[in-house]
Amino acid sequence: MKIQSIEIQNFQSLRAVHLPITTPLVLVGGDNEAGKSSLCEAIRMALLGENGRVDYKKDMGQLVTDGATDGVITVETAGGGVSVLLPDGKQHGTLPETEHPALPYVLEPRRFAAASADDRRTLMFRVTGTSASSAVVLGKLKERGCDETLASGILPMLRAGFPAAKEFADGKARDAKANWRAVTGEAWGSKKAEGWQAAKPDFDQAMLTTLSAELDQLSTKVGEQQQHLGGLREKSNAYATRKAQAERREAQAHKLPSLRTKLATDEAGLAEWEGKVTALQARAGTGPREGLVHDLARCLAQLWASEASKNVAFGIGLDVKGAIAEYERQHGKLDASGDPEAAAALPKAIESRDLMKRSVANDKRDIAAVEAAAADQDASAVECVEPADVQVAQAELQRLQIAQREVQQRRQALLDAQRVVQECDGKTQAAAAHHAEVAQWLKVSEAMAPDGIPSELLAAALGPVNKLLGELSTLAGWTPVSIDDDLTIRCGARFYRQQSASAQWRADTILALALAELSGLRVALLDAFDILNMAGRGQVLDLLDELAVAGRVDTVILLGTLKAPTAAPTDAYVSHWIEGGRLLVGEQLREAA
């Protein structure tokens, strides 16, 4: 990136800066608070869109110089120009170089040391062109023994970088650990999970077989005993019924003589009352005059009253008279109106007669029932089964059922143990599978870690980088700067963070110049070089001059606090002086000097 000019109006402490750049190296000096840092921030704001002195867009107006209402920053390069208008802070124009990831590090060298190892690694991959293609990473995962399916699954995450891929693998490992815990009920541990087996209860297969056979036998016996008991109950009930019937028959048989005596008495009483009813009916005249006797009586009476009676023989006539007289004695005269007393007594006589009829019928019925029962007494024989026999069979059934339940419970306990054993085998297998998955994902995670495949890929690339850092350090006459495989920065044998402020500035400068060359940006912004002593300042001036002469840089702006304006050290430089927020030129510069 070859910067051709910088124009700044009313930005922070800079009121008016017109900085044409015609040489690869620009030396800008000035007193404290003259505007050198503001110049650096203006360049970064134009090229990176950063505003380091305010946090919110609403505060952008504070970047405008006091007393002014607006400002502007413009940076022109060989490839075009970009501008920032204040106080809105909007950028206008684009440059392809502004998208390069190394640009922030060459415009603010201390950023590289302040960046995380992951950010440094990502940058190194970009500037060195180190390949992290899916094919390369997949091959290295296979070399590490990673599961090919899992390895293929992690490849899409590489588009977001190795850290994202590692985070994905760690998440999968956590999921597998959670699955292992769900199976085992324990927290996963690498040693504990290795060879973990579910605790199995005691289980005797032979005993299960024996108990199953015994249970079958008992079930058969219980069924047979239930049938036997049912038969006994039926026989016992039949025997009890027959016995009760026999007892009733025996009791009734004892009543037969008295029943017959009662029948004879009742029949005699019935005959007596029937005679009484007949007599009363005759006397009362309400008796029925129907039947042969009555018909004959009427015929005799009519015959005797007719003329034909004169022709009847004397003896026959006497007989006729005698028959009529006897009829009337028994039944009353044929034309009689009836005896009132007999008519009054007749209903009770009829009631008594009917009562005797029913009594005779009942006597005959009872006698017939007793005689029939006696006749049926030996009609069928029933086996004698007493309740005690049923109780014995019931007790035997209960004994068999108790034995059946005991064997059933023992067998069920063994079946439960068998099921648990089978479940334990399944748990052991599932736990082993989850543990294997955890191990595989952890292996993938280790491969994605900074000291894994990224380190392997970067190790080869860091060789040329460290070679360049060493070369630049040697050119400057400074302690060699290097980058370890884990992206740790060293100055000589010591860590960067152990160095003094001036040593860190020198290391930052070497790193920025290396990044400028590796990235192809060929630009750097080096502020505060006044932290160096006079010898150190001379060394950085000489280093930059040598790089410019060799055509290895396009634009390097070096800024520092100086006592007075200084002439350009070499033809590769142009020297400028800032005072009061303005870039002095011509007579102003000579007066300041």
C-alpha positions as CSV (number, residue, x, y, z in Angstrom):
1,M,0.0,0.0,0.0
2,K,1.7,3.2,-1.2
3,I,0.2,6.2,0.6
4,Q,0.4,9.3,-1.5
5,S,-1.1,12.0,0.7
6,I,-2.9,12.6,4.0
7,E,-5.4,15.5,4.6
8,I,-6.8,16.2,8.0
9,Q,-9.0,19.0,9.1
10,N,-10.2,19.6,12.7
11,F,-9.6,16.1,14.1
12,Q,-8.8,16.0,17.8
13,S,-5.7,18.2,18.2
14,L,-5.0,18.4,14.5
15,R,-6.4,21.6,12.9
16,A,-4.9,21.5,9.5
17,V,-2.5,18.8,8.1
18,H,-1.6,18.5,4.5
19,L,0.9,15.7,4.2
20,P,2.0,14.8,0.7
21,I,4.1,11.6,0.7
22,T,6.6,11.3,-2.1
23,T,9.2,9.0,-0.5
24,P,8.8,5.5,1.1
25,L,9.8,6.8,4.5
26,V,8.1,9.7,6.4
27,L,9.6,11.1,9.6
28,V,7.2,13.1,11.7
29,G,8.5,14.9,14.8
30,G,6.9,17.3,17.3
31,D,6.7,18.2,20.9
32,N,4.4,16.5,23.4
33,E,0.7,16.9,22.6
34,A,1.6,18.4,19.2
35,G,-0.7,16.0,17.4
36,K,1.5,13.0,16.5
37,S,-0.8,10.5,18.1
38,S,-3.8,12.2,16.6
39,L,-2.2,11.8,13.2
40,C,-1.8,8.0,13.8
41,E,-5.4,7.7,15.0
42,A,-6.6,9.7,12.0
43,I,-4.9,7.3,9.6
44,R,-6.3,4.2,11.5
45,M,-9.7,5.8,11.5
46,A,-9.7,6.3,7.8
47,L,-8.2,2.9,6.9
48,L,-9.7,0.7,9.6
49,G,-12.9,2.6,10.6
50,E,-11.7,2.7,14.2
51,N,-12.0,5.6,16.7
52,G,-9.9,4.8,19.7
53,R,-10.9,7.8,21.9
54,V,-14.7,7.4,22.1
55,D,-16.8,4.3,22.7
56,Y,-20.2,5.4,21.2
57,K,-21.2,6.9,17.9
58,K,-23.1,9.6,19.7
59,D,-19.8,10.8,21.1
60,M,-18.1,11.2,17.7
61,G,-18.5,15.0,17.9
62,Q,-15.9,15.0,20.7
63,L,-13.3,14.0,18.0
64,V,-13.8,17.3,16.3
65,T,-11.3,20.0,17.3
66,D,-12.5,22.5,19.9
67,G,-14.1,25.5,18.3
68,A,-15.0,23.6,15.0
69,T,-18.2,22.0,14.0
70,D,-17.0,19.4,11.6
71,G,-13.9,17.7,10.4
72,V,-12.5,15.5,7.7
73,I,-9.8,12.9,7.2
74,T,-8.7,11.8,3.7
75,V,-6.0,9.2,2.8
76,E,-5.0,8.8,-0.8
77,T,-3.1,5.8,-2.0
78,A,-2.0,4.5,-5.3
79,G,-5.1,2.3,-5.4
80,G,-7.7,5.0,-4.4
81,G,-8.8,7.1,-1.5
82,V,-10.9,6.9,1.6
83,S,-12.4,9.7,3.7
84,V,-14.1,10.1,7.0
85,L,-16.5,12.9,7.8
86,L,-17.0,14.1,11.3
87,P,-19.0,14.2,13.4
88,D,-21.0,11.5,11.8
89,G,-17.9,9.3,11.3
90,K,-19.0,7.8,8.0
91,Q,-16.4,6.4,5.7
92,H,-16.5,7.2,2.0
93,G,-14.5,5.2,-0.6
94,T,-13.0,1.8,-0.4
95,L,-9.5,0.2,-0.7
96,P,-8.9,-3.5,-1.2
97,E,-6.1,-3.4,1.4
98,T,-8.4,-2.3,4.2
99,E,-9.9,-5.8,4.3
100,H,-6.6,-7.5,4.9
101,P,-6.4,-9.0,8.4
102,A,-2.7,-7.8,8.8
103,L,-3.5,-4.1,8.3
104,P,-4.5,-3.4,12.0
105,Y,-1.2,-5.0,13.1
106,V,1.0,-2.9,10.8
107,L,-0.9,0.3,11.6
108,E,-0.5,-0.4,15.4
109,P,2.4,-2.7,15.9
110,R,1.8,-3.4,19.6
111,R,-1.4,-5.2,18.7
112,F,0.3,-8.4,17.7
113,A,1.9,-8.9,21.1
114,A,-1.4,-8.0,22.8
115,A,-3.5,-10.3,20.6
116,S,-4.4,-13.8,21.8
117,A,-2.5,-16.8,20.6
118,D,-5.5,-17.9,18.5
119,D,-5.6,-14.5,16.8
120,R,-1.9,-14.6,16.1
121,R,-2.2,-18.1,14.8
122,T,-5.0,-17.1,12.5
123,L,-3.0,-14.2,11.2
124,M,0.1,-16.3,10.6
125,F,-2.0,-18.7,8.6
126,R,-3.2,-15.8,6.4
127,V,0.1,-14.0,5.9
128,T,2.1,-17.2,5.3
129,G,-0.5,-18.7,3.0
130,T,-0.4,-21.9,5.1
131,S,-2.9,-24.4,3.8
132,A,-5.6,-25.7,6.2
133,S,-7.6,-27.3,3.5
134,S,-10.1,-30.0,4.4
135,A,-8.0,-32.6,2.6
136,V,-4.9,-31.7,4.5
137,V,-6.6,-31.6,7.9
138,L,-8.4,-34.9,7.3
139,G,-5.2,-36.5,6.4
140,K,-3.6,-35.3,9.6
141,L,-6.6,-36.4,11.7
142,K,-6.2,-39.9,10.2
143,E,-2.5,-39.9,11.0
144,R,-3.5,-39.2,14.6
145,G,-5.8,-42.2,14.7
146,C,-9.0,-40.1,14.8
147,D,-12.3,-41.8,13.7
148,E,-12.8,-41.0,10.0
149,T,-16.5,-40.4,10.4
150,L,-15.9,-37.9,13.3
151,A,-13.0,-36.4,11.4
152,S,-15.2,-35.8,8.3
153,G,-17.9,-34.3,10.6
154,I,-15.5,-31.6,12.0
155,L,-14.3,-30.4,8.6
156,P,-17.2,-28.0,7.9
157,M,-16.3,-26.2,11.2
158,L,-12.9,-25.3,9.8
159,R,-14.5,-22.6,7.8
160,A,-14.8,-20.7,11.1
161,G,-11.3,-21.6,12.1
162,F,-9.5,-24.1,14.3
163,P,-10.9,-22.6,17.6
164,A,-14.4,-23.0,16.4
165,A,-13.7,-26.6,15.3
166,K,-12.2,-27.3,18.7
167,E,-15.2,-25.9,20.5
168,F,-17.4,-28.1,18.4
169,A,-15.4,-31.2,19.2
170,D,-15.4,-30.2,22.9
171,G,-19.2,-29.9,22.8
172,K,-19.5,-33.3,21.2
173,A,-17.3,-34.8,23.9
174,R,-19.4,-33.2,26.6
175,D,-22.5,-34.7,25.0
176,A,-20.9,-38.1,24.9
177,K,-19.9,-37.7,28.6
178,A,-23.5,-36.8,29.4
179,N,-24.7,-39.9,27.6
180,W,-22.1,-41.9,29.6
181,R,-23.4,-40.4,32.8
182,A,-27.0,-41.1,31.9
183,V,-26.1,-44.8,31.4
184,T,-23.9,-45.2,34.5
185,G,-25.3,-42.7,36.9
186,E,-21.7,-41.5,37.5
187,A,-19.6,-38.5,36.4
188,W,-17.3,-39.5,33.5
189,G,-13.6,-39.8,34.2
190,S,-11.0,-41.1,31.8
191,K,-9.7,-43.7,34.2
192,K,-13.0,-44.7,35.7
193,A,-14.7,-44.9,32.3
194,E,-12.0,-47.2,30.9
195,G,-13.2,-50.7,31.5
196,W,-16.3,-49.7,33.4
197,Q,-18.8,-52.5,34.0
198,A,-22.2,-52.4,35.5
199,A,-22.5,-54.3,38.8
200,K,-24.4,-57.6,38.2
201,P,-26.5,-59.3,40.9
202,D,-26.0,-63.1,41.6
203,F,-27.8,-65.2,39.1
204,D,-28.0,-69.1,38.9
205,Q,-29.2,-70.3,35.6
206,A,-29.3,-73.9,36.7
207,M,-31.5,-73.0,39.7
208,L,-33.8,-71.0,37.4
209,T,-34.2,-74.1,35.2
210,T,-34.9,-76.3,38.3
211,L,-37.4,-73.9,39.7
212,S,-39.2,-73.5,36.4
213,A,-39.7,-77.3,36.2
214,E,-40.8,-77.5,39.8
215,L,-43.3,-74.7,39.2
216,D,-44.7,-76.5,36.2
217,Q,-45.2,-79.7,38.3
218,L,-46.8,-77.7,41.2
219,S,-49.1,-75.9,38.7
220,T,-50.3,-79.3,37.4
221,K,-50.8,-80.6,40.9
222,V,-52.7,-77.5,41.9
223,G,-55.0,-77.9,38.9
224,E,-55.6,-81.5,39.6
225,Q,-56.3,-80.8,43.3
226,Q,-58.7,-78.1,42.4
227,Q,-60.6,-80.5,40.2
228,H,-60.6,-83.1,42.9
229,L,-61.8,-80.6,45.5
230,G,-64.6,-79.5,43.2
231,G,-65.7,-83.1,42.8
232,L,-65.7,-83.7,46.5
233,R,-67.7,-80.6,47.2
234,E,-70.4,-81.8,44.7
235,K,-70.5,-85.2,46.3
236,S,-70.6,-83.7,49.8
237,N,-73.4,-81.5,48.8
238,A,-75.3,-84.4,47.2
239,Y,-74.7,-86.6,50.2
240,A,-75.9,-83.8,52.6
241,T,-79.0,-83.3,50.5
242,R,-79.8,-87.0,50.4
243,K,-79.2,-87.3,54.1
244,A,-81.5,-84.5,54.9
245,Q,-84.2,-86.0,52.6
246,A,-83.8,-89.4,54.4
247,E,-84.2,-87.7,57.8
248,R,-87.3,-86.0,56.6
249,R,-88.7,-89.2,55.2
250,E,-88.0,-91.1,58.4
251,A,-89.8,-88.3,60.3
252,Q,-92.8,-88.5,58.0
253,A,-92.9,-92.3,58.1
254,H,-93.5,-92.1,61.9
255,K,-96.5,-89.9,61.2
256,L,-98.3,-92.4,58.8
257,P,-100.4,-94.3,61.4
258,S,-101.7,-91.1,62.9
259,L,-102.4,-89.7,59.4
260,R,-104.4,-92.8,58.5
261,T,-106.3,-92.6,61.8
262,K,-107.1,-89.0,61.1
263,L,-108.2,-89.9,57.6
264,A,-110.7,-92.4,58.9
265,T,-112.0,-90.0,61.5
266,D,-112.3,-87.2,58.9
267,E,-114.1,-89.6,56.4
268,A,-116.6,-90.6,59.1
269,G,-117.1,-86.9,60.0
270,L,-117.6,-86.2,56.3
271,A,-120.2,-88.9,55.9
272,E,-122.0,-87.6,58.9
273,W,-122.1,-84.0,57.7
274,E,-123.1,-85.0,54.2
275,G,-126.2,-86.8,55.7
276,K,-127.0,-83.8,57.8
277,V,-126.8,-81.5,54.9
278,T,-129.1,-83.7,52.8
279,A,-131.6,-83.9,55.6
280,L,-131.6,-80.2,56.2
281,Q,-132.0,-79.5,52.5
282,A,-135.0,-81.8,52.4
283,R,-136.6,-80.2,55.4
284,A,-135.8,-76.7,54.2
285,G,-137.3,-77.5,50.8
286,T,-134.3,-76.1,49.2
287,G,-132.7,-79.4,48.5
288,P,-132.2,-80.2,44.9
289,R,-135.3,-82.1,43.4
290,E,-133.2,-83.4,40.6
291,G,-132.1,-87.0,39.9
292,L,-133.8,-90.3,39.4
293,V,-135.3,-90.5,42.9
294,H,-137.1,-87.2,42.5
295,D,-138.2,-87.9,38.9
296,L,-139.7,-91.2,40.0
297,A,-141.4,-89.6,43.0
298,R,-143.0,-87.0,40.7
299,C,-144.1,-89.7,38.3
300,L,-145.7,-91.8,41.1
301,A,-147.4,-88.8,42.5
302,Q,-148.8,-87.8,39.1
303,L,-149.9,-91.4,38.4
304,W,-151.6,-91.7,41.7
305,A,-153.5,-88.5,41.2
306,S,-154.6,-89.4,37.7
307,E,-157.7,-91.6,36.6
308,A,-155.3,-94.3,35.7
309,S,-154.8,-95.0,39.5
310,K,-158.3,-96.6,39.6
311,N,-157.1,-99.4,37.4
312,V,-154.0,-100.2,39.5
313,A,-154.1,-103.4,41.5
314,F,-154.7,-103.0,45.2
315,G,-151.3,-104.3,46.2
316,I,-149.5,-102.1,43.8
317,G,-151.4,-99.2,45.0
318,L,-150.3,-99.8,48.5
319,D,-146.7,-99.9,47.4
320,V,-147.1,-96.6,45.5
321,K,-148.5,-95.0,48.6
322,G,-145.8,-96.4,50.7
323,A,-143.0,-95.1,48.4
324,I,-144.5,-91.6,48.2
325,A,-144.8,-91.5,52.0
326,E,-141.2,-92.6,52.5
327,Y,-140.0,-89.9,49.9
328,E,-141.9,-87.3,51.7
329,R,-140.4,-88.4,55.0
330,Q,-136.9,-88.0,53.6
331,H,-137.4,-85.1,51.3
332,G,-140.6,-83.5,52.3
333,K,-143.6,-83.2,50.3
334,L,-143.1,-82.4,46.6
335,D,-145.1,-79.2,46.9
336,A,-143.9,-78.3,50.4
337,S,-142.6,-74.7,51.1
338,G,-139.7,-75.9,53.5
339,D,-138.8,-75.8,57.3
340,P,-137.4,-72.3,58.3
341,E,-135.2,-73.7,61.1
342,A,-133.7,-76.3,58.7
343,A,-133.0,-73.5,56.2
344,A,-131.3,-71.4,58.9
345,A,-129.1,-74.4,59.9
346,L,-128.2,-75.5,56.4
347,P,-125.3,-72.9,55.6
348,K,-123.3,-73.9,58.7
349,A,-123.9,-77.6,57.9
350,I,-122.6,-77.1,54.4
351,E,-119.6,-75.2,55.7
352,S,-118.8,-78.0,58.1
353,R,-119.3,-80.6,55.3
354,D,-116.9,-78.7,53.0
355,L,-114.3,-78.4,55.7
356,M,-114.4,-82.1,56.3
357,K,-114.0,-82.6,52.5
358,R,-110.8,-80.5,52.5
359,S,-109.5,-82.2,55.6
360,V,-110.1,-85.6,54.0
361,A,-108.3,-84.4,50.8
362,N,-105.4,-83.1,52.8
363,D,-105.1,-86.3,54.8
364,K,-105.0,-88.3,51.6
365,R,-102.4,-86.0,50.1
366,D,-100.2,-86.3,53.2
367,I,-100.5,-90.0,53.3
368,A,-99.7,-90.2,49.5
369,A,-96.6,-88.1,50.0
370,V,-95.3,-90.2,52.9
371,E,-96.0,-93.4,51.0
372,A,-94.3,-92.0,47.8
373,A,-91.2,-90.8,49.9
374,A,-91.0,-94.2,51.5
375,A,-91.2,-95.8,48.0
376,D,-88.3,-93.6,46.8
377,Q,-86.0,-94.1,49.8
378,D,-83.7,-96.6,48.1
379,A,-84.2,-95.4,44.5
380,S,-80.6,-94.2,44.2
381,A,-77.4,-94.6,46.3
382,V,-75.1,-91.5,47.0
383,E,-71.4,-91.8,47.9
384,C,-70.8,-90.8,51.5
385,V,-68.6,-87.7,51.5
386,E,-68.4,-85.8,54.8
387,P,-67.3,-82.1,55.3
388,A,-64.1,-83.4,56.9
389,D,-63.1,-85.1,53.6
390,V,-63.6,-81.7,51.9
391,Q,-61.5,-79.9,54.5
392,V,-58.7,-82.4,54.1
393,A,-58.7,-81.8,50.3
394,Q,-58.9,-78.0,50.9
395,A,-55.9,-78.2,53.2
396,E,-53.9,-80.1,50.6
397,L,-54.8,-77.5,47.9
398,Q,-53.7,-74.7,50.2
399,R,-50.4,-76.5,50.9
400,L,-49.8,-76.9,47.2
401,Q,-50.7,-73.3,46.5
402,I,-48.4,-72.1,49.2
403,A,-45.6,-74.2,47.8
404,Q,-46.5,-72.9,44.3
405,R,-46.3,-69.2,45.5
406,E,-43.0,-69.8,47.2
407,V,-41.4,-71.4,44.1
408,Q,-43.0,-68.7,42.0
409,Q,-41.5,-65.9,44.1
410,R,-38.0,-67.6,44.0
411,R,-38.3,-68.0,40.3
412,Q,-39.4,-64.4,39.8
413,A,-36.5,-63.2,41.8
414,L,-34.2,-65.1,39.5
415,L,-36.0,-63.8,36.5
416,D,-35.5,-60.3,37.8
417,A,-31.9,-61.0,38.4
418,Q,-31.6,-62.4,34.9
419,R,-33.2,-59.2,33.5
420,V,-30.9,-57.0,35.5
421,V,-27.9,-59.0,34.3
422,Q,-29.0,-58.5,30.7
423,E,-29.6,-54.8,31.4
424,C,-26.1,-54.6,33.0
425,D,-24.6,-56.1,29.9
426,G,-26.4,-53.6,27.8
427,K,-25.3,-50.8,30.1
428,T,-21.7,-51.9,30.0
429,Q,-21.8,-52.0,26.2
430,A,-23.5,-48.6,26.0
431,A,-21.1,-47.1,28.4
432,A,-18.1,-48.5,26.5
433,A,-19.5,-47.0,23.3
434,H,-20.1,-43.6,24.8
435,H,-16.6,-43.7,26.4
436,A,-15.1,-44.6,23.0
437,E,-17.0,-41.6,21.5
438,V,-15.7,-39.3,24.2
439,A,-12.2,-40.5,23.6
440,Q,-12.5,-40.0,19.9
441,W,-14.0,-36.5,20.2
442,L,-11.3,-35.6,22.7
443,K,-8.7,-36.8,20.3
444,V,-10.2,-34.6,17.6
445,S,-10.3,-31.7,20.1
446,E,-6.6,-32.2,20.9
447,A,-5.9,-32.2,17.1
448,M,-7.8,-28.9,16.7
449,A,-6.1,-27.3,19.7
450,P,-3.3,-24.8,19.1
451,D,-0.6,-27.3,19.9
452,G,-2.3,-29.8,17.6
453,I,-2.7,-29.7,13.8
454,P,-2.5,-25.9,13.8
455,S,0.9,-26.1,15.4
456,E,2.0,-28.7,12.9
457,L,0.8,-26.7,10.0
458,L,2.2,-23.5,11.4
459,A,5.5,-25.0,12.4
460,A,6.6,-25.3,8.8
461,A,5.4,-21.8,8.0
462,L,7.0,-20.2,11.1
463,G,10.4,-21.2,9.8
464,P,10.5,-18.6,7.1
465,V,8.7,-16.1,9.4
466,N,11.4,-16.5,12.1
467,K,14.0,-16.3,9.5
468,L,12.7,-13.0,8.3
469,L,12.4,-11.8,11.9
470,G,15.9,-12.8,12.5
471,E,17.1,-11.0,9.4
472,L,15.3,-7.8,10.3
473,S,16.6,-8.0,13.9
474,T,20.2,-8.4,12.6
475,L,19.8,-5.5,10.2
476,A,18.7,-3.3,13.1
477,G,21.4,-4.6,15.4
478,W,18.8,-5.7,17.9
479,T,18.1,-8.8,20.0
480,P,16.5,-11.4,17.6
481,V,12.8,-11.6,17.7
482,S,11.1,-15.0,17.2
483,I,7.8,-16.7,17.5
484,D,7.5,-20.2,19.1
485,D,5.2,-22.9,17.7
486,D,2.6,-22.0,20.4
487,L,2.8,-18.3,19.1
488,T,4.7,-17.1,22.1
489,I,6.9,-14.1,21.2
490,R,10.5,-14.1,22.4
491,C,13.2,-11.5,22.4
492,G,16.3,-13.7,22.4
493,A,15.7,-16.4,24.9
494,R,13.3,-14.4,27.0
495,F,9.6,-13.8,26.7
496,Y,8.3,-10.6,25.2
497,R,6.4,-9.7,28.4
498,Q,9.7,-9.8,30.3
499,Q,11.2,-7.1,28.3
500,S,11.5,-3.4,29.0
501,A,9.2,-0.9,27.2
502,S,12.0,0.0,24.7
503,A,12.8,-3.6,24.0
504,Q,9.1,-4.3,23.4
505,W,8.9,-1.3,21.1
506,R,11.8,-2.7,19.1
507,A,10.1,-6.2,19.0
508,D,6.8,-4.6,17.9
509,T,8.6,-2.8,15.1
510,I,10.3,-5.9,13.8
511,L,7.1,-7.8,13.9
512,A,5.2,-5.1,12.1
513,L,7.8,-4.8,9.4
514,A,7.8,-8.6,9.0
515,L,4.0,-8.6,8.7
516,A,4.1,-5.8,6.2
517,E,6.4,-7.7,4.0
518,L,4.7,-11.1,4.4
519,S,1.3,-9.7,3.8
520,G,2.3,-7.7,0.8
521,L,0.9,-4.5,2.4
522,R,4.4,-3.0,2.6
523,V,3.2,-0.3,4.9
524,A,3.8,0.5,8.6
525,L,2.9,3.1,11.2
526,L,5.6,3.4,13.9
527,D,4.7,5.8,16.7
528,A,6.7,6.9,19.8
529,F,10.2,5.9,18.5
530,D,11.5,8.5,20.9
531,I,11.3,5.7,23.6
532,L,14.6,4.6,22.2
533,N,18.0,6.2,23.1
534,M,20.0,8.0,20.5
535,A,21.7,4.8,19.3
536,G,18.4,3.0,19.1
537,R,16.9,5.8,17.1
538,G,19.8,5.7,14.6
539,Q,19.3,1.9,14.3
540,V,15.6,2.1,13.4
541,L,16.3,4.9,10.9
542,D,19.1,2.9,9.3
543,L,16.9,-0.3,9.2
544,L,14.0,1.5,7.5
545,D,16.4,3.1,5.0
546,E,17.9,-0.2,4.1
547,L,14.4,-1.7,3.6
548,A,13.3,1.3,1.5
549,V,16.4,1.1,-0.7
550,A,15.8,-2.6,-1.2
551,G,12.2,-1.8,-2.2
552,R,10.8,-3.9,0.6
553,V,8.5,-1.2,1.9
554,D,6.2,1.2,0.2
555,T,5.2,3.6,3.0
556,V,6.5,3.7,6.6
557,I,5.6,6.7,8.8
558,L,7.8,7.1,11.8
559,L,6.7,9.4,14.6
560,G,8.4,10.6,17.8
561,T,8.8,13.4,20.2
562,L,11.9,15.5,19.3
563,K,13.4,18.7,20.6
564,A,13.4,20.3,17.2
565,P,12.8,19.6,13.5
566,T,15.4,17.4,11.9
567,A,16.5,17.0,8.4
568,A,15.7,13.9,6.4
569,P,18.3,11.2,7.4
570,T,18.5,9.9,3.8
571,D,17.0,10.4,0.4
572,A,14.4,7.7,1.3
573,Y,13.0,10.0,3.9
574,V,11.0,13.1,4.0
575,S,10.9,14.9,7.4
576,H,7.9,16.8,8.8
577,W,7.2,18.8,12.0
578,I,3.9,19.2,13.8
579,E,3.3,22.1,16.1
580,G,0.0,23.3,17.5
581,G,-1.9,20.8,15.5
582,R,-0.6,22.0,12.2
583,L,2.1,20.6,9.9
584,L,4.8,23.3,9.4
585,V,6.2,23.9,6.0
586,G,8.6,26.4,4.5
587,E,9.4,29.4,6.6
588,Q,7.4,28.0,9.5
589,L,9.6,24.9,9.6
590,R,12.8,26.9,9.4
591,E,11.6,29.1,12.3
592,A,10.8,26.1,14.4
593,A,14.2,24.6,13.7
